[in-house]
C-alpha cells in the first residue's frame, strides 16, 4: 500500500519554529514528506494532507499531543479527533500554494 504524502510548510515562520524538526521526524515514520512554500497561515508549524480526496491544512502542530493526533490521522485511523479539528484551516482547504 502506498504511503500518504504530507505537505510541510518550509516558510521562515514554520521552519524556525522549535518543533519543526520534531514534526518532520514524527511524520517520516508514517508518510512521505513534501516541502512546500509558505501557505500564508503562519501559525507554525503548518502541515497538510489529503483527507477523503481534499487537501486539508492544519496549523499550530508544535505540541506533542497535536503531532500524535495528526500522525494517527495520517497513519490511517481516518478519524479527525476534536483537538485536531480545531487546528484545521478551512480557508486553505483544497488549495496548495
N, C-alpha and C positions, 0 to 999 in steps of 0.2 A: 504494500500500500504506500503511495507517495506521501511524503511529509508535507504538511501545510507550510506556506510561506508567511512569515510575519514581517511586516514593514516597520522598521525602526527609524525614527527621525534622527538625522545627523546634524540638525541645525545647532547653532552655538549654545542656545539655552539648554537643549536636551543633552548635547554632547558633553557639556561641562557640569552637568548635574552629578552629584556624588553617587547616585545609584545607577548611572548609565551602564557601567560595566556589569553590575550585578543583574540588571535586566537582560542584557545580551547573553550572559552565562546561563541564566535560568532558561531562556528560550532556546538556546542552542541544543539542549538535550532533547527537545521535542519537535523542533521546526527548523526550516531553513530561514536564514535571516537575510533580508534585502534592505540595505541602507537607502533611505530616500531623503530628499532635500526637505527643508523646513516646511511644515504643514500650516504654519501661522496659527497654531493653537497655543503654543508657548506655556504650557503647564507641564513641565518636564517630569520625567521622560514621557515621550509620546510614542505609542505603538499602534499598529493597525493590522487587522486580519480579516479575511473573508469569512462571513457567517451567513449561511444559507444563501450564498451567491452574491452577497453585498459586502463591500469593504466597509468595515466599521473601525473607527478610531477611538482610542482611549487615552486619557490624559492622567497626569499625577500617578504614574506607576512606580514611584520610588519606594513605597513601603513593602515590606516582606509579604504582608497579607494580600495586598493588591497583586503582586507578582505571582503568588501561589494561585490565586483565583484565575488570573489570566492564563497561566500555564495549564491549569486544569481545563479551561475552555478550549485552548488550542490543541491540547493532547487528545481531545475527543469526548469530553463529558457532554458537549452540546448544550450545556446549561449555563446561562449567564446569571451568576448569583447577584444578589441585591447590591452588595458593595461595588461590584464591577459595573453594574448598570448605571450607578451614579457617576462613574468616570467616563462613560461613553459620551462622545461629542457628536450629537445629531447633525449639526450644521456641516460636518465634514463627511457624513455618511455617503458611501458610494463614490467618493472622489479621491483621486491621488494627484497631488500637485507635482 
